[in-house]
Amino acid sequence: SLGIALVDDEGRLMATNQACHELTGLSQSGSNPPEMRDCLPEETLRSLGWPGAIKAASKRSTLLLKTNGQSRDARVWLVPLEEPAEDLASARAVLFMEDLSGETRLRSELEVSQ
């Protein structure tokens, strides 16, 4: 499944889907929105050009996501928004996260069987 989050200029996740919570292990409750740095390692943020990438071109990398203190392979995209939605005017980018752990496991099994 594809995790999706709207991100503001400060890197806060303003709106997220259920898959985002499942991938990152972040709670849906709480008064303060989580930040990208709560679910992505610093090396991932740097490879996405954060801070600053929100106004630049999108990036794509295969990286590790923090999930309840563990890591998993994921593909992550940070895509700037040209015109934010009125009800989420502070949103500046969309963060997409795709879990690759199944793909990684299958590749490892294939290598072992050869």
Biopython code that builds the backbone (N, CA, C, O; Angstrom):
import numpy as np
from Bio.PDB.StructureBuilder import StructureBuilder

atoms = [
    (1, "SER", "N", (0.828, -1.189, 0.000)),
    (1, "SER", "CA", (0.000, 0.000, 0.000)),
    (1, "SER", "C", (0.873, 1.254, 0.000)),
    (1, "SER", "O", (2.050, 1.200, 0.357)),
    (2, "LEU", "N", (0.306, 2.345, -0.391)),
    (2, "LEU", "CA", (1.043, 3.593, -0.545)),
    (2, "LEU", "C", (0.675, 4.559, 0.577)),
    (2, "LEU", "O", (-0.477, 4.977, 0.694)),
    (3, "GLY", "N", (1.660, 4.911, 1.401)),
    (3, "GLY", "CA", (1.447, 5.904, 2.444)),
    (3, "GLY", "C", (1.523, 7.295, 1.849)),
    (3, "GLY", "O", (2.409, 7.592, 1.048)),
    (4, "ILE", "N", (0.584, 8.149, 2.247)),
    (4, "ILE", "CA", (0.523, 9.503, 1.703)),
    (4, "ILE", "C", (0.357, 10.489, 2.853)),
    (4, "ILE", "O", (-0.448, 10.270, 3.758)),
    (5, "ALA", "N", (1.129, 11.582, 2.810)),
    (5, "ALA", "CA", (1.013, 12.640, 3.822)),
    (5, "ALA", "C", (1.186, 13.996, 3.156)),
    (5, "ALA", "O", (2.011, 14.160, 2.256)),
    (6, "LEU", "N", (0.397, 14.968, 3.610)),
    (6, "LEU", "CA", (0.594, 16.357, 3.203)),
    (6, "LEU", "C", (1.556, 16.986, 4.200)),
    (6, "LEU", "O", (1.389, 16.842, 5.411)),
    (7, "VAL", "N", (2.569, 17.686, 3.684)),
    (7, "VAL", "CA", (3.643, 18.232, 4.507)),
    (7, "VAL", "C", (3.653, 19.752, 4.398)),
    (7, "VAL", "O", (3.493, 20.297, 3.306)),
    (8, "ASP", "N", (3.841, 20.447, 5.538)),
    (8, "ASP", "CA", (3.930, 21.910, 5.503)),
    (8, "ASP", "C", (5.388, 22.355, 5.418)),
    (8, "ASP", "O", (6.289, 21.518, 5.352)),
    (9, "ASP", "N", (5.626, 23.676, 5.419)),
    (9, "ASP", "CA", (6.980, 24.228, 5.294)),
    (9, "ASP", "C", (7.918, 23.779, 6.408)),
    (9, "ASP", "O", (9.133, 23.739, 6.214)),
    (10, "GLU", "N", (7.374, 23.446, 7.555)),
    (10, "GLU", "CA", (8.187, 23.033, 8.703)),
    (10, "GLU", "C", (8.439, 21.528, 8.728)),
    (10, "GLU", "O", (9.129, 21.030, 9.617)),
    (11, "GLY", "N", (7.881, 20.799, 7.753)),
    (11, "GLY", "CA", (8.064, 19.347, 7.714)),
    (11, "GLY", "C", (7.032, 18.586, 8.523)),
    (11, "GLY", "O", (7.176, 17.381, 8.728)),
    (12, "ARG", "N", (5.976, 19.278, 8.994)),
    (12, "ARG", "CA", (4.920, 18.604, 9.758)),
    (12, "ARG", "C", (3.981, 17.869, 8.809)),
    (12, "ARG", "O", (3.667, 18.361, 7.724)),
    (13, "LEU", "N", (3.536, 16.686, 9.230)),
    (13, "LEU", "CA", (2.581, 15.897, 8.461)),
    (13, "LEU", "C", (1.179, 16.383, 8.816)),
    (13, "LEU", "O", (0.635, 16.018, 9.858)),
    (14, "MET", "N", (0.603, 17.200, 7.956)),
    (14, "MET", "CA", (-0.671, 17.860, 8.239)),
    (14, "MET", "C", (-1.875, 16.942, 8.046)),
    (14, "MET", "O", (-2.871, 17.084, 8.756)),
    (15, "ALA", "N", (-1.807, 16.013, 7.109)),
    (15, "ALA", "CA", (-2.870, 15.049, 6.858)),
    (15, "ALA", "C", (-2.208, 13.778, 6.341)),
    (15, "ALA", "O", (-1.273, 13.840, 5.543)),
    (16, "THR", "N", (-2.695, 12.628, 6.796)),
    (16, "THR", "CA", (-2.091, 11.349, 6.418)),
    (16, "THR", "C", (-3.182, 10.326, 6.138)),
    (16, "THR", "O", (-4.312, 10.463, 6.607)),
    (17, "ASN", "N", (-2.833, 9.297, 5.369)),
    (17, "ASN", "CA", (-3.776, 8.197, 5.189)),
    (17, "ASN", "C", (-3.387, 7.040, 6.112)),
    (17, "ASN", "O", (-2.331, 7.071, 6.743)),
    (18, "GLN", "N", (-4.240, 6.029, 6.185)),
    (18, "GLN", "CA", (-4.009, 4.896, 7.085)),
    (18, "GLN", "C", (-2.708, 4.172, 6.743)),
    (18, "GLN", "O", (-1.983, 3.753, 7.645)),
    (19, "ALA", "N", (-2.407, 4.022, 5.471)),
    (19, "ALA", "CA", (-1.182, 3.329, 5.062)),
    (19, "ALA", "C", (0.059, 4.051, 5.581)),
    (19, "ALA", "O", (1.048, 3.402, 5.921)),
    (20, "CYS", "N", (0.025, 5.365, 5.647)),
    (20, "CYS", "CA", (1.138, 6.140, 6.196)),
    (20, "CYS", "C", (1.381, 5.753, 7.651)),
    (20, "CYS", "O", (2.524, 5.572, 8.071)),
    (21, "HIS", "N", (0.299, 5.628, 8.414)),
    (21, "HIS", "CA", (0.428, 5.250, 9.824)),
    (21, "HIS", "C", (0.937, 3.816, 9.971)),
    (21, "HIS", "O", (1.741, 3.526, 10.857)),
    (22, "GLU", "N", (0.471, 2.929, 9.109)),
    (22, "GLU", "CA", (0.925, 1.533, 9.161)),
    (22, "GLU", "C", (2.402, 1.424, 8.808)),
    (22, "GLU", "O", (3.123, 0.647, 9.434)),
    (23, "LEU", "N", (2.865, 2.176, 7.830)),
    (23, "LEU", "CA", (4.267, 2.138, 7.420)),
    (23, "LEU", "C", (5.201, 2.746, 8.462)),
    (23, "LEU", "O", (6.272, 2.205, 8.740)),
    (24, "THR", "N", (4.788, 3.867, 9.032)),
    (24, "THR", "CA", (5.681, 4.619, 9.917)),
    (24, "THR", "C", (5.537, 4.267, 11.382)),
    (24, "THR", "O", (6.450, 4.516, 12.170)),
    (25, "GLY", "N", (4.400, 3.688, 11.764)),
    (25, "GLY", "CA", (4.146, 3.412, 13.163)),
    (25, "GLY", "C", (3.712, 4.638, 13.944)),
    (25, "GLY", "O", (3.601, 4.580, 15.168)),
    (26, "LEU", "N", (3.462, 5.753, 13.258)),
    (26, "LEU", "CA", (3.022, 6.979, 13.928)),
    (26, "LEU", "C", (1.571, 6.850, 14.374)),
    (26, "LEU", "O", (0.762, 6.208, 13.704)),
    (27, "SER", "N", (1.255, 7.451, 15.486)),
    (27, "SER", "CA", (-0.098, 7.441, 16.019)),
    (27, "SER", "C", (-0.953, 8.471, 15.304)),
    (27, "SER", "O", (-0.462, 9.524, 14.899)),
    (28, "GLN", "N", (-2.231, 8.166, 15.151)),
    (28, "GLN", "CA", (-3.158, 9.110, 14.542)),
    (28, "GLN", "C", (-3.655, 10.126, 15.561)),
    (28, "GLN", "O", (-4.244, 11.139, 15.185)),
    (29, "SER", "N", (-3.429, 9.871, 16.835)),
    (29, "SER", "CA", (-3.925, 10.777, 17.867)),
    (29, "SER", "C", (-2.848, 11.770, 18.272)),
    (29, "SER", "O", (-1.678, 11.614, 17.922)),
    (30, "GLY", "N", (-3.255, 12.785, 19.010)),
    (30, "GLY", "CA", (-2.322, 13.801, 19.479)),
    (30, "GLY", "C", (-2.643, 15.155, 18.899)),
    (30, "GLY", "O", (-3.141, 15.264, 17.778)),
    (31, "SER", "N", (-2.353, 16.195, 19.674)),
    (31, "SER", "CA", (-2.677, 17.546, 19.231)),
    (31, "SER", "C", (-1.607, 18.131, 18.312)),
    (31, "SER", "O", (-1.916, 18.981, 17.477)),
    (32, "ASN", "N", (-0.366, 17.695, 18.449)),
    (32, "ASN", "CA", (0.712, 18.195, 17.589)),
    (32, "ASN", "C", (0.951, 17.213, 16.455)),
    (32, "ASN", "O", (1.175, 16.030, 16.710)),
    (33, "PRO", "N", (0.908, 17.675, 15.203)),
    (33, "PRO", "CA", (1.149, 16.749, 14.093)),
    (33, "PRO", "C", (2.589, 16.240, 14.110)),
    (33, "PRO", "O", (3.507, 16.986, 14.450)),
    (34, "PRO", "N", (2.788, 14.975, 13.743)),
    (34, "PRO", "CA", (4.155, 14.458, 13.655)),
    (34, "PRO", "C", (4.920, 15.170, 12.551)),
    (34, "PRO", "O", (4.322, 15.800, 11.679)),
    (35, "GLU", "N", (6.237, 15.068, 12.589)),
    (35, "GLU", "CA", (7.090, 15.669, 11.568)),
    (35, "GLU", "C", (7.729, 14.587, 10.718)),
    (35, "GLU", "O", (7.778, 13.423, 11.115)),
    (36, "MET", "N", (8.218, 14.973, 9.548)),
    (36, "MET", "CA", (8.900, 14.003, 8.687)),
    (36, "MET", "C", (10.039, 13.337, 9.441)),
    (36, "MET", "O", (10.291, 12.145, 9.260)),
    (37, "ARG", "N", (10.734, 14.105, 10.294)),
    (37, "ARG", "CA", (11.877, 13.531, 11.010)),
    (37, "ARG", "C", (11.444, 12.512, 12.064)),
    (37, "ARG", "O", (12.281, 11.782, 12.595)),
    (38, "ASP", "N", (10.129, 12.452, 12.377)),
    (38, "ASP", "CA", (9.618, 11.439, 13.291)),
    (38, "ASP", "C", (9.513, 10.069, 12.623)),
    (38, "ASP", "O", (9.473, 9.047, 13.309)),
    (39, "CYS", "N", (9.468, 10.041, 11.294)),
    (39, "CYS", "CA", (9.294, 8.766, 10.600)),
    (39, "CYS", "C", (10.365, 8.478, 9.557)),
    (39, "CYS", "O", (10.408, 7.380, 9.002)),
    (40, "LEU", "N", (11.222, 9.444, 9.287)),
    (40, "LEU", "CA", (12.270, 9.231, 8.295)),
    (40, "LEU", "C", (13.637, 9.517, 8.904)),
    (40, "LEU", "O", (13.811, 10.538, 9.569)),
    (41, "PRO", "N", (14.607, 8.634, 8.690)),
    (41, "PRO", "CA", (15.959, 8.879, 9.187)),
    (41, "PRO", "C", (16.558, 10.130, 8.553)),
    (41, "PRO", "O", (16.158, 10.537, 7.462)),
    (42, "GLU", "N", (17.519, 10.736, 9.245)),
    (42, "GLU", "CA", (18.177, 11.948, 8.741)),
    (42, "GLU", "C", (18.773, 11.729, 7.353)),
    (42, "GLU", "O", (18.716, 12.623, 6.509)),
    (43, "GLU", "N", (19.348, 10.541, 7.107)),
    (43, "GLU", "CA", (19.946, 10.274, 5.793)),
    (43, "GLU", "C", (18.887, 10.318, 4.689)),
    (43, "GLU", "O", (19.173, 10.746, 3.571)),
    (44, "THR", "N", (17.673, 9.880, 4.998)),
    (44, "THR", "CA", (16.581, 9.939, 4.035)),
    (44, "THR", "C", (16.195, 11.379, 3.767)),
    (44, "THR", "O", (16.028, 11.781, 2.616)),
    (45, "LEU", "N", (16.054, 12.153, 4.826)),
    (45, "LEU", "CA", (15.700, 13.565, 4.669)),
    (45, "LEU", "C", (16.735, 14.295, 3.832)),
    (45, "LEU", "O", (16.384, 15.090, 2.961)),
    (46, "ARG", "N", (18.020, 14.028, 4.092)),
    (46, "ARG", "CA", (19.085, 14.673, 3.309)),
    (46, "ARG", "C", (19.008, 14.272, 1.836)),
    (46, "ARG", "O", (19.190, 15.111, 0.954)),
    (47, "SER", "N", (18.736, 12.984, 1.567)),
    (47, "SER", "CA", (18.685, 12.546, 0.170)),
    (47, "SER", "C", (17.484, 13.135, -0.562)),
    (47, "SER", "O", (17.499, 13.255, -1.787)),
    (48, "LEU", "N", (16.437, 13.505, 0.190)),
    (48, "LEU", "CA", (15.284, 14.189, -0.400)),
    (48, "LEU", "C", (15.523, 15.691, -0.519)),
    (48, "LEU", "O", (14.688, 16.407, -1.072)),
    (49, "GLY", "N", (16.654, 16.173, -0.006)),
    (49, "GLY", "CA", (16.979, 17.585, -0.068)),
    (49, "GLY", "C", (16.340, 18.404, 1.033)),
    (49, "GLY", "O", (16.313, 19.632, 0.953)),
    (50, "TRP", "N", (15.825, 17.747, 2.058)),
    (50, "TRP", "CA", (15.152, 18.449, 3.156)),
    (50, "TRP", "C", (16.164, 18.935, 4.162)),
    (50, "TRP", "O", (17.093, 18.182, 4.455)),
    (51, "PRO", "N", (16.068, 20.112, 4.710)),
    (51, "PRO", "CA", (15.031, 21.098, 4.396)),
    (51, "PRO", "C", (15.317, 21.802, 3.076)),
    (51, "PRO", "O", (16.462, 21.897, 2.636)),
    (52, "GLY", "N", (14.271, 22.282, 2.471)),
    (52, "GLY", "CA", (14.396, 23.054, 1.251)),
    (52, "GLY", "C", (13.822, 22.388, 0.019)),
    (52, "GLY", "O", (13.526, 23.070, -0.962)),
    (53, "ALA", "N", (13.656, 21.069, 0.041)),
    (53, "ALA", "CA", (13.200, 20.364, -1.166)),
    (53, "ALA", "C", (11.762, 20.672, -1.526)),
    (53, "ALA", "O", (11.350, 20.465, -2.667)),
    (54, "ILE", "N", (10.998, 21.164, -0.570)),
    (54, "ILE", "CA", (9.584, 21.391, -0.833)),
    (54, "ILE", "C", (9.394, 22.376, -1.981)),
    (54, "ILE", "O", (8.435, 22.264, -2.744)),
    (55, "LYS", "N", (10.288, 23.323, -2.103)),
    (55, "LYS", "CA", (10.152, 24.291, -3.190)),
    (55, "LYS", "C", (10.995, 23.898, -4.406)),
    (55, "LYS", "O", (11.042, 24.633, -5.393)),
    (56, "ALA", "N", (11.643, 22.768, -4.336)),
    (56, "ALA", "CA", (12.496, 22.300, -5.431)),
    (56, "ALA", "C", (11.819, 21.120, -6.129)),
    (56, "ALA", "O", (10.662, 20.812, -5.846)),
    (57, "ALA", "N", (12.530, 20.469, -7.031)),
    (57, "ALA", "CA", (12.003, 19.306, -7.730)),
    (57, "ALA", "C", (11.858, 18.132, -6.767)),
    (57, "ALA", "O", (12.526, 18.075, -5.735)),
    (58, "SER", "N", (10.990, 17.210, -7.114)),
    (58, "SER", "CA", (10.800, 16.034, -6.273)),
    (58, "SER", "C", (11.997, 15.100, -6.396)),
    (58, "SER", "O", (12.727, 15.133, -7.387)),
    (59, "LYS", "N", (12.185, 14.279, -5.394)),
    (59, "LYS", "CA", (13.289, 13.315, -5.363)),
    (59, "LYS", "C", (12.700, 11.925, -5.191)),
    (59, "LYS", "O", (11.576, 11.780, -4.710)),
    (60, "ARG", "N", (13.440, 10.918, -5.575)),
    (60, "ARG", "CA", (12.995, 9.543, -5.402)),
    (60, "ARG", "C", (14.187, 8.707, -4.984)),
    (60, "ARG", "O", (15.250, 8.781, -5.602)),
    (61, "SER", "N", (14.016, 7.902, -3.927)),
    (61, "SER", "CA", (15.105, 7.076, -3.428)),
    (61, "SER", "C", (14.546, 5.818, -2.795)),
    (61, "SER", "O", (13.387, 5.782, -2.383)),
    (62, "THR", "N", (15.362, 4.798, -2.720)),
    (62, "THR", "CA", (15.020, 3.618, -1.946)),
    (62, "THR", "C", (15.751, 3.754, -0.624)),
    (62, "THR", "O", (16.980, 3.826, -0.590)),
    (63, "LEU", "N", (14.989, 3.788, 0.470)),
    (63, "LEU", "CA", (15.535, 4.160, 1.765)),
    (63, "LEU", "C", (14.936, 3.332, 2.879)),
    (63, "LEU", "O", (14.161, 2.407, 2.636)),
    (64, "LEU", "N", (15.297, 3.665, 4.087)),
    (64, "LEU", "CA", (14.753, 2.992, 5.257)),
    (64, "LEU", "C", (13.800, 3.909, 5.994)),
    (64, "LEU", "O", (14.097, 5.085, 6.203)),
    (65, "LEU", "N", (12.652, 3.371, 6.388)),
    (65, "LEU", "CA", (11.687, 4.088, 7.215)),
    (65, "LEU", "C", (11.796, 3.581, 8.641)),
    (65, "LEU", "O", (12.031, 2.392, 8.854)),
    (66, "LYS", "N", (11.632, 4.445, 9.607)),
    (66, "LYS", "CA", (11.565, 4.025, 11.000)),
    (66, "LYS", "C", (10.144, 3.509, 11.244)),
    (66, "LYS", "O", (9.173, 4.197, 10.931)),
    (67, "THR", "N", (10.024, 2.335, 11.786)),
    (67, "THR", "CA", (8.719, 1.770, 12.122)),
    (67, "THR", "C", (8.819, 1.177, 13.510)),
    (67, "THR", "O", (9.340, 0.076, 13.683)),
    (68, "ASN", "N", (8.329, 1.893, 14.489)),
    (68, "ASN", "CA", (8.377, 1.443, 15.880)),
    (68, "ASN", "C", (9.788, 1.019, 16.284)),
    (68, "ASN", "O", (9.971, -0.039, 16.886)),
    (69, "GLY", "N", (10.776, 1.837, 15.956)),
    (69, "GLY", "CA", (12.155, 1.566, 16.330)),
    (69, "GLY", "C", (12.874, 0.638, 15.381)),
    (69, "GLY", "O", (14.078, 0.424, 15.526)),
    (70, "GLN", "N", (12.168, 0.078, 14.412)),
    (70, "GLN", "CA", (12.783, -0.806, 13.438)),
    (70, "GLN", "C", (12.884, -0.071, 12.110)),
    (70, "GLN", "O", (12.435, 1.068, 11.987)),
    (71, "SER", "N", (13.464, -0.714, 11.137)),
    (71, "SER", "CA", (13.572, -0.106, 9.814)),
    (71, "SER", "C", (12.978, -1.032, 8.780)),
    (71, "SER", "O", (12.872, -2.238, 9.005)),
    (72, "ARG", "N", (12.591, -0.479, 7.653)),
    (72, "ARG", "CA", (12.121, -1.286, 6.532)),
    (72, "ARG", "C", (12.503, -0.581, 5.244)),
    (72, "ARG", "O", (12.635, 0.642, 5.198)),
    (73, "ASP", "N", (12.676, -1.367, 4.216)),
    (73, "ASP", "CA", (12.963, -0.789, 2.911)),
    (73, "ASP", "C", (11.721, -0.086, 2.401)),
    (73, "ASP", "O", (10.609, -0.599, 2.523)),
    (74, "ALA", "N", (11.916, 1.080, 1.835)),
    (74, "ALA", "CA", (10.795, 1.840, 1.276)),
    (74, "ALA", "C", (11.281, 2.726, 0.153)),
    (74, "ALA", "O", (12.455, 3.093, 0.099)),
    (75, "ARG", "N", (10.393, 3.060, -0.725)),
    (75, "ARG", "CA", (10.657, 4.074, -1.742)),
    (75, "ARG", "C", (9.902, 5.309, -1.277)),
    (75, "ARG", "O", (8.733, 5.221, -0.901)),
    (76, "VAL", "N", (10.563, 6.455, -1.302)),
    (76, "VAL", "CA", (9.984, 7.684, -0.765)),
    (76, "VAL", "C", (10.088, 8.784, -1.819)),
    (76, "VAL", "O", (11.138, 8.974, -2.433)),
    (77, "TRP", "N", (8.983, 9.506, -2.018)),
    (77, "TRP", "CA", (8.954, 10.653, -2.919)),
    (77, "TRP", "C", (8.458, 11.855, -2.143)),
    (77, "TRP", "O", (7.527, 11.731, -1.347)),
    (78, "LEU", "N", (9.050, 13.001, -2.352)),
    (78, "LEU", "CA", (8.564, 14.269, -1.806)),
    (78, "LEU", "C", (8.270, 15.168, -2.999)),
    (78, "LEU", "O", (9.184, 15.582, -3.712)),
    (79, "VAL", "N", (6.988, 15.469, -3.216)),
    (79, "VAL", "CA", (6.559, 16.189, -4.414)),
    (79, "VAL", "C", (5.980, 17.546, -4.019)),
    (79, "VAL", "O", (4.975, 17.595, -3.310)),
    (80, "PRO", "N", (6.587, 18.639, -4.457)),
    (80, "PRO", "CA", (6.065, 19.973, -4.128)),
    (80, "PRO", "C", (4.678, 20.195, -4.719)),
    (80, "PRO", "O", (4.370, 19.709, -5.808)),
    (81, "LEU", "N", (3.846, 20.935, -3.989)),
    (81, "LEU", "CA", (2.530, 21.340, -4.480)),
    (81, "LEU", "C", (2.643, 22.740, -5.082)),
    (81, "LEU", "O", (3.209, 23.641, -4.463)),
    (82, "GLU", "N", (2.117, 22.918, -6.259)),
    (82, "GLU", "CA", (2.123, 24.247, -6.866)),
    (82, "GLU", "C", (1.015, 25.112, -6.295)),
    (82, "GLU", "O", (1.211, 26.302, -6.051)),
    (83, "GLU", "N", (-0.156, 24.510, -6.080)),
    (83, "GLU", "CA", (-1.297, 25.244, -5.541)),
    (83, "GLU", "C", (-1.948, 24.406, -4.447)),
    (83, "GLU", "O", (-2.699, 23.479, -4.753)),
    (84, "PRO", "N", (-1.676, 24.712, -3.171)),
    (84, "PRO", "CA", (-2.260, 23.941, -2.075)),
    (84, "PRO", "C", (-3.784, 24.047, -2.045)),
    (84, "PRO", "O", (-4.361, 25.037, -2.494)),
    (85, "ALA", "N", (-4.420, 23.012, -1.510)),
    (85, "ALA", "CA", (-5.868, 23.010, -1.339)),
    (85, "ALA", "C", (-6.268, 24.085, -0.333)),
    (85, "ALA", "O", (-5.527, 24.360, 0.611)),
    (86, "GLU", "N", (-7.431, 24.689, -0.531)),
    (86, "GLU", "CA", (-7.879, 25.768, 0.356)),
    (86, "GLU", "C", (-7.995, 25.322, 1.806)),
    (86, "GLU", "O", (-7.592, 26.052, 2.712)),
    (87, "ASP", "N", (-8.547, 24.117, 2.037)),
    (87, "ASP", "CA", (-8.741, 23.662, 3.411)),
    (87, "ASP", "C", (-7.433, 23.232, 4.082)),
    (87, "ASP", "O", (-7.393, 23.061, 5.300)),
    (88, "LEU", "N", (-6.377, 23.059, 3.307)),
    (88, "LEU", "CA", (-5.058, 22.741, 3.852)),
    (88, "LEU", "C", (-4.035, 23.700, 3.250)),
    (88, "LEU", "O", (-3.049, 23.273, 2.648)),
    (89, "ALA", "N", (-4.275, 24.982, 3.414)),
    (89, "ALA", "CA", (-3.457, 26.013, 2.776)),
    (89, "ALA", "C", (-1.999, 25.956, 3.192)),
    (89, "ALA", "O", (-1.133, 26.438, 2.463)),
    (90, "SER", "N", (-1.708, 25.372, 4.357)),
    (90, "SER", "CA", (-0.317, 25.300, 4.810)),
    (90, "SER", "C", (0.440, 24.150, 4.159)),
    (90, "SER", "O", (1.661, 24.077, 4.295)),
    (91, "ALA", "N", (-0.243, 23.250, 3.458)),
    (91, "ALA", "CA", (0.422, 22.115, 2.815)),
    (91, "ALA", "C", (1.289, 22.609, 1.661)),
    (91, "ALA", "O", (0.828, 23.388, 0.826)),
    (92, "ARG", "N", (2.529, 22.164, 1.613)),
    (92, "ARG", "CA", (3.460, 22.585, 0.572)),
    (92, "ARG", "C", (3.982, 21.437, -0.279)),
    (92, "ARG", "O", (4.549, 21.661, -1.349)),
    (93, "ALA", "N", (3.790, 20.181, 0.201)),
    (93, "ALA", "CA", (4.286, 19.029, -0.539)),
    (93, "ALA", "C", (3.484, 17.800, -0.152)),
    (93, "ALA", "O", (2.795, 17.770, 0.868)),
    (94, "VAL", "N", (3.598, 16.786, -1.002)),
    (94, "VAL", "CA", (3.009, 15.480, -0.699)),
    (94, "VAL", "C", (4.157, 14.498, -0.548)),
    (94, "VAL", "O", (5.043, 14.416, -1.399)),
    (95, "LEU", "N", (4.126, 13.754, 0.552)),
    (95, "LEU", "CA", (5.115, 12.718, 0.828)),
    (95, "LEU", "C", (4.470, 11.378, 0.521)),
    (95, "LEU", "O", (3.437, 11.042, 1.099)),
    (96, "PHE", "N", (5.065, 10.608, -0.383)),
    (96, "PHE", "CA", (4.590, 9.269, -0.727)),
    (96, "PHE", "C", (5.599, 8.261, -0.205)),
    (96, "PHE", "O", (6.806, 8.472, -0.326)),
    (97, "MET", "N", (5.115, 7.160, 0.380)),
    (97, "MET", "CA", (5.979, 6.105, 0.911)),
    (97, "MET", "C", (5.440, 4.753, 0.464)),
    (97, "MET", "O", (4.275, 4.433, 0.698)),
    (98, "GLU", "N", (6.288, 3.967, -0.176)),
    (98, "GLU", "CA", (5.898, 2.639, -0.640)),
    (98, "GLU", "C", (6.767, 1.603, 0.048)),
    (98, "GLU", "O", (7.994, 1.676, -0.016)),
    (99, "ASP", "N", (6.141, 0.644, 0.703)),
    (99, "ASP", "CA", (6.853, -0.423, 1.406)),
    (99, "ASP", "C", (7.474, -1.375, 0.389)),
    (99, "ASP", "O", (6.777, -1.905, -0.476)),
    (100, "LEU", "N", (8.778, -1.590, 0.494)),
    (100, "LEU", "CA", (9.486, -2.495, -0.411)),
    (100, "LEU", "C", (9.994, -3.742, 0.300)),
    (100, "LEU", "O", (10.741, -4.522, -0.291)),
    (101, "SER", "N", (9.605, -3.947, 1.557)),
    (101, "SER", "CA", (10.154, -5.069, 2.318)),
    (101, "SER", "C", (9.784, -6.414, 1.693)),
    (101, "SER", "O", (10.590, -7.344, 1.735)),
    (102, "GLY", "N", (8.589, -6.543, 1.114)),
    (102, "GLY", "CA", (8.220, -7.791, 0.445)),
    (102, "GLY", "C", (9.078, -8.036, -0.776)),
    (102, "GLY", "O", (9.520, -9.160, -1.014)),
    (103, "GLU", "N", (9.317, -6.992, -1.553)),
    (103, "GLU", "CA", (10.176, -7.092, -2.735)),
    (103, "GLU", "C", (11.605, -7.462, -2.343)),
    (103, "GLU", "O", (12.238, -8.290, -2.997)),
    (104, "THR", "N", (12.107, -6.849, -1.281)),
    (104, "THR", "CA", (13.460, -7.133, -0.802)),
    (104, "THR", "C", (13.566, -8.591, -0.349)),
    (104, "THR", "O", (14.549, -9.269, -0.645)),
    (105, "ARG", "N", (12.539, -9.070, 0.376)),
    (105, "ARG", "CA", (12.530, -10.458, 0.857)),
    (105, "ARG", "C", (12.528, -11.428, -0.321)),
    (105, "ARG", "O", (13.270, -12.410, -0.307)),
    (106, "LEU", "N", (11.709, -11.171, -1.341)),
    (106, "LEU", "CA", (11.644, -12.042, -2.509)),
    (106, "LEU", "C", (12.969, -12.074, -3.265)),
    (106, "LEU", "O", (13.390, -13.134, -3.729)),
    (107, "ARG", "N", (13.624, -10.937, -3.393)),
    (107, "ARG", "CA", (14.948, -10.908, -4.057)),
    (107, "ARG", "C", (15.960, -11.735, -3.283)),
    (107, "ARG", "O", (16.752, -12.463, -3.881)),
    (108, "SER", "N", (15.942, -11.632, -1.961)),
    (108, "SER", "CA", (16.863, -12.415, -1.141)),
    (108, "SER", "C", (16.610, -13.909, -1.295)),
    (108, "SER", "O", (17.550, -14.696, -1.400)),
    (109, "GLU", "N", (15.340, -14.297, -1.308)),
    (109, "GLU", "CA", (14.990, -15.702, -1.481)),
    (109, "GLU", "C", (15.422, -16.205, -2.852)),
    (109, "GLU", "O", (15.900, -17.333, -2.974)),
    (110, "LEU", "N", (15.262, -15.395, -3.867)),
    (110, "LEU", "CA", (15.670, -15.761, -5.207)),
    (110, "LEU", "C", (17.184, -15.952, -5.292)),
    (110, "LEU", "O", (17.660, -16.901, -5.914)),
    (111, "GLU", "N", (17.929, -15.057, -4.671)),
    (111, "GLU", "CA", (19.391, -15.171, -4.673)),
    (111, "GLU", "C", (19.845, -16.441, -3.958)),
    (111, "GLU", "O", (20.789, -17.091, -4.407)),
    (112, "VAL", "N", (19.199, -16.802, -2.868)),
    (112, "VAL", "CA", (19.548, -18.006, -2.100)),
    (112, "VAL", "C", (19.254, -19.249, -2.924)),
    (112, "VAL", "O", (20.019, -20.212, -2.883)),
    (113, "SER", "N", (18.143, -19.241, -3.682)),
    (113, "SER", "CA", (17.743, -20.427, -4.451)),
    (113, "SER", "C", (18.605, -20.635, -5.685)),
    (113, "SER", "O", (18.603, -21.724, -6.257)),
    (114, "GLN", "N", (19.340, -19.615, -6.106)),
    (114, "GLN", "CA", (20.160, -19.753, -7.316)),
    (114, "GLN", "C", (21.475, -20.288, -6.974)),
    (114, "GLN", "O", (22.313, -20.478, -7.857)),
]
sb = StructureBuilder()
sb.init_structure("model")
sb.init_model(0)
sb.init_chain("A")
sb.init_seg("    ")
for serial, (resi, resn, name, xyz) in enumerate(atoms, 1):
    if name == "N":
        sb.init_residue(resn, " ", resi, " ")
    sb.init_atom(name, np.array(xyz, "f"), 0.0, 1.0, " ", f" {name:<3s}", serial, name[0])
structure = sb.get_structure()
